Amino acid sequence: MAYSEKVMELLEKRLTRQLATYLHVCVHCGVCAESCHYSKSTGDPDMVPPYKADFLRKIYKGKYDLLGSKFPGWFGGVKEVDEEMVKKMVDHAFGACTMCRRCTVNCPMGIDTGMIIRTTRGILTELGLTPAGLQATIDAHMETGNNMAVSKEDFIDTLEWMEEELQEDVDDPNAKIPIDKKGARLIYTFNPREPKYHPLSIKAAAKIFYAAGEDWTVSTDSWDVTNYALFSGDDKKARHIADNLISAARKLEVQEIVMAECGHGYRAFRWEGENWLGKIYDIPVRGFVEVMAEYIREGRIKLDPTKNPDPVTYHDPCNQARNGGILDEPRYILSKAVMDYREMTPNGQDNFCCGGGGGMLSMSEFAKRRLAASKVKAEQVKATGATIVGTSCHNCLDGLAEGCKHHGVNVKTTNLVEIVANAIVLPEKE
């Protein structure tokens, strides 16, 4: 059929020994069904991880597996990829999986379904079948340097505005948000939602840096923490975005890159970027959560938890916790910053996805399914009795807010940076 030759060719280009192993060893035991927020929330058998991965698995078996290629009907292979199959691949790879990899953690065979789904997405992207909203977000980043097409002038205006707010907040006319400062110790990134819609998050980060006495800067060449090409499977564009950020850091001769609170942005640059670029970074990379925890431990910032008296729970962003290893730091921060911390169950690397990952928030055609699948997360939040959900990711903020509202759970969502900034105790002026 029309798609067969191209799909087989694209699979061959992306096939690795690791991927081939994952496509071979699934025994369809069903253990992962309870681990997926789509299947657990909806009870739909089409939402279980093996079914979503089986589209690529069947293509692989039809081409490479000895029995699957000779007897495809008997051994789960397909020889022809038609338009109907491609439509189902788009629906399930983009519309029914956030690539949170919770199923991987719970798979007795250790299969990385997230890798299989991203490979499927990458093949579909090369066929020009990326959902329009997700593709538009990537295109905006490629064309303007950030995924919301914030102009350089607007970005600088917002930073200067927040600098004035910071000076008033800390009662110091010398408090600064340094722009393009060469030789600063660290460079800090932002999520475009901050200059576009949530500038007070910029002020909160600046207040923390001010209180810590940090030597920091922001680059106007590359400041967007996000990389939505991670979600589309487009390694070429992902490499370009990562290269822009490391190049901006080198240009300013900083000693460290600190990623703002963004789950996938942290993972994409910290753990995947070196793979895309084919070389090790010459500048260390950390998430802002790690840096804030360090400031508190070293006494560089002092917090008054009574400034945050309401009950708070914490949502672990999949790409920071499960896929990035940041587990203890947010809990340490909250133990010092709030009066009443309540843990979710399950939590840490076993926490359920917020529902907004994988670029899902940018693909409006799948919104109804996304909200239905957020039921398990909303129930998790409700069970804590907390009125505030802290997290460390802007996609999670929106995913949690929409999902909880849809399922009747009344909570406020906020990033850790704002919780910490609110609790900061500034030294008294002489």
Backbone torsions as a table, in degrees:
resi	resn	phi	psi	omega
1	MET	NA	178.9	-171.9
2	ALA	-60.8	-38.2	-174.7
3	TYR	-87.0	-20.1	-166.5
4	SER	-55.4	-54.7	-174.1
5	GLU	-62.5	-42.5	-178.5
6	LYS	-67.7	-43.2	-179.8
7	VAL	-63.6	-43.7	178.7
8	MET	-61.6	-39.9	179.4
9	GLU	-65.0	-42.8	-179.8
10	LEU	-69.0	-36.1	176.2
11	LEU	-64.3	-43.0	179.8
12	GLU	-60.4	-38.3	-179.1
13	LYS	-66.9	-32.6	-175.5
14	ARG	-97.8	-8.6	-173.3
15	LEU	-70.5	130.6	174.5
16	THR	-124.3	167.5	177.9
17	ARG	-61.1	-37.9	179.5
18	GLN	-64.6	-47.9	179.9
19	LEU	-63.2	-41.9	179.3
20	ALA	-60.0	-38.0	178.3
21	THR	-63.3	-45.7	180.0
22	TYR	-63.1	-35.1	-179.9
23	LEU	-74.9	-21.1	-178.9
24	HIS	-85.4	-42.3	-158.7
25	VAL	-93.2	-5.1	179.5
26	CYS	-61.6	127.8	-179.9
27	VAL	-104.7	8.2	178.0
28	HIS	53.0	45.6	-178.1
29	CYS	-76.4	-24.0	177.7
30	GLY	86.5	1.9	-179.9
31	VAL	-59.1	-34.4	-175.4
32	CYS	-74.8	-10.6	-176.2
33	ALA	-57.7	-41.4	-178.9
34	GLU	-76.0	-12.5	-178.0
35	SER	-86.9	-18.1	-176.3
36	CYS	-91.7	127.0	-177.5
37	HIS	-68.7	-23.2	176.0
38	TYR	-68.7	-51.7	-176.8
39	SER	-72.0	-36.4	-178.3
40	LYS	-69.7	-38.4	-178.0
41	SER	-75.6	-36.1	-172.3
42	THR	-102.0	-24.7	-175.5
43	GLY	72.0	10.3	-178.9
44	ASP	-81.1	119.2	-178.7
45	PRO	-63.1	-22.2	177.1
46	ASP	-71.7	-10.3	-177.6
47	MET	-94.3	-3.6	-179.6
48	VAL	-69.5	143.9	-175.1
49	PRO	-53.3	-42.8	-178.9
50	PRO	-61.0	-35.6	179.8
51	TYR	-64.6	-41.7	-179.0
52	LYS	-68.0	-32.5	179.6
53	ALA	-82.5	-17.4	-173.4
54	ASP	-69.0	-19.7	177.1
55	PHE	-61.5	-48.7	178.4
56	LEU	-72.2	-35.2	-179.5
57	ARG	-61.9	-40.7	179.4
58	LYS	-66.9	-38.8	177.2
59	ILE	-64.8	-43.1	178.2
60	TYR	-60.7	-47.2	-178.2
61	LYS	-65.1	-37.0	179.7
62	GLY	-66.6	-23.4	-178.3
63	LYS	-102.0	-39.1	-169.4
64	TYR	-113.4	-28.9	-176.5
65	ASP	-76.9	134.8	-174.7
66	LEU	-58.5	-52.8	-178.2
67	LEU	-76.9	-36.6	-179.6
68	GLY	-65.2	-31.1	179.9
69	SER	-80.5	-32.6	-178.5
70	LYS	-85.6	-36.8	-179.4
71	PHE	-130.1	66.8	-172.9
72	PRO	-57.4	-39.4	-178.8
73	GLY	-64.3	-31.0	-177.7
74	TRP	-86.7	-30.6	-171.4
75	PHE	-121.3	27.5	168.9
76	GLY	71.8	27.2	177.2
77	GLY	-106.9	159.7	171.8
78	VAL	-128.0	141.5	-179.5
79	LYS	-100.5	-24.3	-177.7
80	GLU	-124.8	131.0	177.4
81	VAL	-106.5	107.8	-176.7
82	ASP	-99.8	178.5	-175.9
83	GLU	-63.3	-36.9	-179.9
84	GLU	-63.8	-41.4	179.0
85	MET	-66.4	-39.8	179.7
86	VAL	-64.5	-39.1	177.1
87	LYS	-61.0	-41.4	178.9
88	LYS	-67.8	-35.8	177.6
89	MET	-62.5	-43.9	177.9
90	VAL	-61.6	-46.2	-177.0
91	ASP	-61.5	-41.6	-175.5
92	HIS	-88.5	-36.8	-178.8
93	ALA	-73.0	-40.9	179.6
94	PHE	-93.3	-34.2	-170.1
95	GLY	-102.5	-0.2	-176.2
96	ALA	-139.3	19.6	-180.0
97	CYS	-155.9	129.7	176.9
98	THR	-96.5	3.4	-178.1
99	MET	56.9	36.3	-178.0
100	CYS	-73.1	-21.9	176.3
101	ARG	70.3	20.2	173.8
102	ARG	-65.7	-32.2	177.7
103	CYS	-64.9	-32.5	179.3
104	THR	-65.0	-43.4	179.4
105	VAL	-60.5	-33.3	-175.9
106	ASN	-99.7	5.9	-178.8
107	CYS	-84.6	123.4	179.8
108	PRO	-65.4	-19.6	178.8
109	MET	-96.4	-4.9	178.4
110	GLY	72.1	26.7	-176.8
111	ILE	-75.9	129.2	178.5
112	ASP	-90.2	86.9	180.0
113	THR	-64.6	-30.1	176.8
114	GLY	-59.1	-39.5	177.3
115	MET	-66.6	-40.2	179.4
116	ILE	-63.6	-44.4	-179.2
117	ILE	-66.3	-41.4	179.7
118	ARG	-65.4	-36.9	176.3
119	THR	-63.8	-42.3	176.6
120	THR	-60.0	-45.0	178.0
121	ARG	-61.3	-41.0	-179.9
122	GLY	-61.7	-40.6	177.7
123	ILE	-64.9	-44.6	179.1
124	LEU	-64.4	-36.6	177.6
125	THR	-63.0	-41.3	178.6
126	GLU	-68.4	-21.0	174.6
127	LEU	-86.0	0.3	-179.8
128	GLY	78.1	26.3	-173.8
129	LEU	-112.4	18.7	174.7
130	THR	-65.4	133.6	175.7
131	PRO	-52.1	141.8	-170.0
132	ALA	-57.9	-41.9	-177.6
133	GLY	-63.7	-43.3	178.8
134	LEU	-65.9	-44.0	-179.4
135	GLN	-64.5	-38.5	179.7
136	ALA	-63.4	-36.6	179.1
137	THR	-64.6	-42.5	178.8
138	ILE	-68.0	-43.4	-180.0
139	ASP	-60.0	-40.8	179.0
140	ALA	-61.8	-40.8	179.1
141	HIS	-64.7	-42.7	-179.5
142	MET	-64.8	-35.7	-174.7
143	GLU	-85.2	-34.1	-172.3
144	THR	-118.6	-10.4	-178.6
145	GLY	93.5	-3.4	174.9
146	ASN	-153.5	155.5	-169.0
147	ASN	-77.7	-5.3	176.5
148	MET	-113.7	11.9	176.8
149	ALA	55.1	37.9	174.4
150	VAL	-71.5	126.4	-178.4
151	SER	-72.2	158.3	178.8
152	LYS	-60.1	-40.1	-179.5
153	GLU	-63.5	-45.0	179.8
154	ASP	-66.2	-37.4	179.3
155	PHE	-62.7	-48.5	-179.5
156	ILE	-64.7	-41.3	177.8
157	ASP	-58.4	-42.2	-179.8
158	THR	-66.1	-41.6	178.3
159	LEU	-62.5	-41.6	-179.9
160	GLU	-67.8	-38.1	176.1
161	TRP	-61.5	-47.1	-179.1
162	MET	-69.0	-28.2	174.8
163	GLU	-63.7	-41.5	176.9
164	GLU	-63.7	-41.6	177.8
165	GLU	-64.0	-39.2	178.9
166	LEU	-62.8	-45.8	-179.0
167	GLN	-59.5	-39.9	177.8
168	GLU	-69.2	-39.1	-177.4
169	ASP	-65.1	-42.8	-175.7
170	VAL	-97.7	0.8	179.0
171	ASP	55.5	50.7	179.8
172	ASP	-148.1	110.3	-179.5
173	PRO	-67.6	-10.8	-179.4
174	ASN	-95.2	-2.1	177.6
175	ALA	-67.0	133.4	-172.5
176	LYS	-130.4	153.9	163.2
177	ILE	-111.4	95.5	-171.6
178	PRO	-69.9	132.5	-178.7
179	ILE	-113.7	125.5	176.6
180	ASP	53.2	41.4	179.1
181	LYS	-83.5	117.5	-178.0
182	LYS	-78.4	135.9	177.0
183	GLY	85.1	6.3	175.8
184	ALA	-64.0	158.6	-178.3
185	ARG	-67.4	-41.5	-178.6
186	LEU	-137.5	156.2	172.9
187	ILE	-110.4	138.1	-177.0
188	TYR	-116.3	144.1	179.4
189	THR	-108.1	168.3	175.4
190	PHE	-133.0	155.9	165.9
191	ASN	-83.1	135.9	-178.5
192	PRO	-56.9	-21.2	176.0
193	ARG	-62.0	-25.5	-177.3
194	GLU	-70.8	-57.3	176.4
195	PRO	-66.6	-25.4	-176.7
196	LYS	-81.2	-47.0	-172.2
197	TYR	-128.4	-26.1	-172.3
198	HIS	-129.5	62.0	-176.5
199	PRO	-63.9	-21.9	-180.0
200	LEU	-65.4	-21.6	173.8
201	SER	-67.7	-32.0	175.7
202	ILE	-65.3	-45.8	178.9
203	LYS	-62.8	-37.6	-179.7
204	ALA	-62.7	-45.5	178.2
205	ALA	-63.1	-42.6	-179.7
206	ALA	-63.7	-35.9	178.5
207	LYS	-64.8	-39.9	178.4
208	ILE	-64.9	-44.9	177.7
209	PHE	-62.3	-40.5	178.7
210	TYR	-61.4	-48.6	-178.4
211	ALA	-63.1	-32.9	-178.9
212	ALA	-82.5	-8.1	-177.7
213	GLY	68.2	32.3	-174.3
214	GLU	-78.0	147.4	173.5
215	ASP	-99.0	101.6	-170.4
216	TRP	-137.3	170.1	176.8
217	THR	-156.8	169.4	175.7
218	VAL	-125.5	138.6	177.6
219	SER	-95.8	136.7	173.4
220	THR	-86.7	-8.6	177.3
221	ASP	-79.0	-41.0	-179.4
222	SER	-153.9	111.9	-176.6
223	TRP	-132.8	-4.5	-176.3
224	ASP	-81.4	119.6	-179.1
225	VAL	-71.7	-21.4	-171.0
226	THR	-80.3	162.2	174.3
227	ASN	-154.5	85.0	-174.7
228	TYR	-71.7	-8.7	174.4
229	ALA	-68.5	-18.8	170.5
230	LEU	-58.9	-36.7	-176.1
231	PHE	-82.1	-29.6	-178.7
232	SER	-85.3	-14.7	-177.4
233	GLY	81.3	14.5	-178.1
234	ASP	-91.7	92.6	-176.3
235	ASP	-65.7	-31.5	-179.2
236	LYS	-64.5	-47.5	179.4
237	LYS	-71.8	-35.0	176.9
238	ALA	-61.3	-41.9	178.7
239	ARG	-63.1	-42.5	-179.5
240	HIS	-61.1	-44.7	-178.9
241	ILE	-65.7	-43.1	178.6
242	ALA	-64.7	-40.1	-179.3
243	ASP	-64.7	-37.8	177.9
244	ASN	-59.0	-41.8	-176.8
245	LEU	-70.9	-45.1	-179.6
246	ILE	-67.2	-32.9	178.4
247	SER	-67.5	-39.7	178.3
248	ALA	-64.3	-38.8	179.0
249	ALA	-66.6	-41.3	177.8
250	ARG	-63.8	-40.9	-178.6
251	LYS	-59.1	-38.5	-179.3
252	LEU	-88.9	-1.6	174.1
253	GLU	56.8	45.6	178.7
254	VAL	-86.4	166.9	-178.8
255	GLN	-98.3	-16.5	-176.5
256	GLU	-154.5	147.3	173.9
257	ILE	-108.7	127.2	179.8
258	VAL	-115.1	121.5	-177.7
259	MET	-88.3	129.8	176.4
260	ALA	-60.9	173.0	-175.5
261	GLU	-72.8	94.4	179.5
262	CYS	-152.2	114.1	-174.5
263	GLY	-58.7	-57.5	-175.9
264	HIS	-71.2	-31.3	178.7
265	GLY	-62.8	-42.2	176.9
266	TYR	-62.1	-50.5	-178.4
267	ARG	-63.0	-43.6	-176.3
268	ALA	-60.2	-43.6	-177.2
269	PHE	-85.7	-42.8	-175.6
270	ARG	-72.0	-42.2	-171.3
271	TRP	-110.6	-22.4	-177.9
272	GLU	-107.5	-26.4	-173.9
273	GLY	-57.5	-42.3	-179.9
274	GLU	-63.7	-33.4	176.3
275	ASN	-66.6	-43.5	-179.7
276	TRP	-66.0	-38.8	-177.6
277	LEU	-82.5	-18.8	179.0
278	GLY	74.6	21.9	178.8
279	LYS	-158.5	157.0	-178.5
280	ILE	-80.4	138.9	176.2
281	TYR	-62.0	147.0	174.4
282	ASP	-97.8	5.5	176.8
283	ILE	-130.6	128.4	-179.8
284	PRO	-66.3	153.1	-176.6
285	VAL	-126.6	132.8	173.8
286	ARG	-137.8	159.4	173.0
287	GLY	-85.4	153.8	-178.6
288	PHE	-64.0	-27.4	176.9
289	VAL	-60.9	-43.1	178.6
290	GLU	-63.5	-40.4	-178.3
291	VAL	-68.6	-44.0	178.4
292	MET	-60.5	-41.8	179.1
293	ALA	-62.6	-39.2	178.3
294	GLU	-64.2	-43.7	178.2
295	TYR	-57.1	-42.7	-178.4
296	ILE	-67.5	-46.5	-179.4
297	ARG	-59.2	-40.9	-175.8
298	GLU	-84.7	-0.8	178.9
299	GLY	75.7	15.8	-179.3
300	ARG	-75.9	-25.5	169.8
301	ILE	-129.2	145.6	179.6
302	LYS	-115.4	138.3	-175.2
303	LEU	-120.6	147.2	174.2
304	ASP	-115.9	101.7	-175.6
305	PRO	-63.9	-19.5	179.7
306	THR	-67.1	-14.3	176.3
307	LYS	-75.8	-12.8	176.3
308	ASN	-125.1	74.5	-172.3
309	PRO	-81.7	-19.0	-174.5
310	ASP	-74.7	151.7	-179.9
311	PRO	-64.5	130.8	-175.7
312	VAL	-124.0	136.5	168.3
313	THR	-116.1	168.0	-177.6
314	TYR	-125.6	131.7	174.1
315	HIS	-100.5	122.9	177.8
316	ASP	-79.7	114.0	174.1
317	PRO	-62.2	132.9	-175.7
318	CYS	-55.0	-42.9	-174.4
319	ASN	-81.3	-9.8	171.2
320	GLN	-95.4	-42.3	-175.2
321	ALA	-87.1	-71.6	-175.5
322	ARG	-63.3	-39.5	-174.9
323	ASN	-106.6	5.7	-177.9
324	GLY	-136.8	-11.6	174.5
325	GLY	82.6	5.5	178.1
326	ILE	-90.1	100.2	-174.4
327	LEU	-123.0	-48.2	-173.7
328	ASP	-81.9	-33.4	-173.3
329	GLU	-58.6	-48.0	-179.4
330	PRO	-63.1	-33.5	179.8
331	ARG	-72.2	-35.7	174.9
332	TYR	-63.9	-44.3	179.0
333	ILE	-58.5	-48.9	-176.8
334	LEU	-68.0	-29.9	177.4
335	SER	-64.5	-22.3	-179.7
336	LYS	-102.0	-18.3	-170.0
337	ALA	-105.9	-16.3	-177.2
338	VAL	-131.0	159.7	-178.7
339	MET	-84.0	-33.5	-170.8
340	ASP	-133.4	92.9	179.5
341	TYR	-99.4	133.2	-179.0
342	ARG	-127.0	123.2	-176.8
343	GLU	-79.6	140.9	172.1
344	MET	-78.0	160.0	174.6
345	THR	-131.7	121.0	-5.8
346	PRO	-76.0	172.5	-177.3
347	ASN	-145.9	-175.1	179.1
348	GLY	64.5	-135.7	-177.1
349	GLN	-73.2	-10.1	178.1
350	ASP	-100.8	7.1	-178.5
351	ASN	-66.6	149.1	176.9
352	PHE	-78.4	148.4	178.9
353	CYS	-63.8	148.8	177.1
354	CYS	-69.4	-20.4	-177.9
355	GLY	99.0	-10.8	-177.4
356	GLY	-100.4	0.0	-177.7
357	GLY	-77.3	179.0	177.9
358	GLY	69.0	16.5	-176.6
359	GLY	78.5	11.2	-172.8
360	MET	-61.7	-32.9	-178.6
361	LEU	-68.1	-21.3	-179.3
362	SER	-87.5	-8.0	-175.6
363	MET	-111.1	86.9	-172.6
364	SER	-64.2	-24.1	-178.7
365	GLU	-65.5	-16.6	-179.6
366	PHE	-108.6	13.7	-173.8
367	ALA	-62.0	-41.9	-177.6
368	LYS	-61.3	-44.5	179.0
369	ARG	-68.1	-39.2	179.8
370	ARG	-60.2	-44.5	-178.9
371	LEU	-68.7	-36.9	176.3
372	ALA	-62.7	-38.8	-178.1
373	ALA	-75.4	-10.8	-179.7
374	SER	-83.0	1.7	-177.1
375	LYS	-58.1	-45.6	-176.5
376	VAL	-64.5	-35.0	178.5
377	LYS	-69.5	-44.1	179.1
378	ALA	-60.2	-39.4	179.1
379	GLU	-66.2	-38.0	175.8
380	GLN	-58.4	-48.6	-178.6
381	VAL	-62.9	-47.3	-177.6
382	LYS	-58.7	-38.9	-176.5
383	ALA	-64.2	-23.6	-179.7
384	THR	-76.5	-24.4	-175.3
385	GLY	75.2	5.4	-179.8
386	ALA	-72.7	153.0	176.1
387	THR	-104.6	-10.2	177.9
388	ILE	-128.4	132.5	173.1
389	VAL	-108.9	112.4	174.3
390	GLY	-89.3	146.0	175.7
391	THR	-151.9	-176.1	-176.6
392	SER	-134.6	45.5	-175.4
393	CYS	-163.8	131.4	-179.2
394	HIS	-71.2	-36.8	174.9
395	ASN	-61.0	-39.9	178.4
396	CYS	-64.4	-37.6	178.4
397	LEU	-56.2	-48.7	-178.8
398	ASP	-71.2	-41.6	179.7
399	GLY	-61.5	-43.9	178.9
400	LEU	-66.5	-45.1	-177.5
401	ALA	-62.0	-46.7	-178.7
402	GLU	-69.3	-42.3	-178.3
403	GLY	-65.8	-44.4	-179.9
404	CYS	-65.7	-42.3	178.4
405	LYS	-61.6	-42.1	-179.1
406	HIS	-61.2	-34.5	-176.9
407	HIS	-102.5	16.5	171.8
408	GLY	75.2	27.1	178.2
409	VAL	-105.5	115.5	-174.2
410	ASN	-92.4	99.4	178.5
411	VAL	-140.2	160.8	173.0
412	LYS	-101.8	139.8	177.5
413	THR	-111.8	141.5	-179.1
414	THR	-154.3	153.5	176.4
415	ASN	-80.0	156.7	178.3
416	LEU	-59.9	-34.9	-177.3
417	VAL	-57.9	-36.6	-179.1
418	GLU	-76.7	-34.6	175.4
419	ILE	-63.5	-45.4	-179.1
420	VAL	-66.2	-47.1	-179.0
421	ALA	-59.4	-36.8	-179.8
422	ASN	-67.7	-28.6	-176.6
423	ALA	-92.0	-6.4	-175.5
424	ILE	-62.7	135.8	173.0
425	VAL	-108.3	112.1	179.5
426	LEU	-82.7	144.6	178.8
427	PRO	-63.7	143.6	179.0
428	GLU	-66.9	140.0	-179.2
429	LYS	-77.5	141.6	178.8
430	GLU	-71.4	NA	NA
